[in-house]
Amino acid sequence: MDITRLQSHQRAFFAAALGWPAIYAGRDMPAAHAGLNITDAAFDAVVATSAPP
């Protein structure tokens, strides 16, 4: 996985979600993650490590 690309997508998505200028042009969440078998525990682990200090 291209981490730089993933981080860019995450920044753009959160900016749009928080009402900042709309720069996110990716797929919606269900489409982007379909078939990846992401569990709630895995999602929670990513959120926990991505949160600012």
Buried (B, 14 or more C-beta within 10 A) or exposed (E): EEEEEEEEBBEBBEBBEEEEEEEBEEEEEEEEEEEEEEEEEEEEEEEEEEEEE
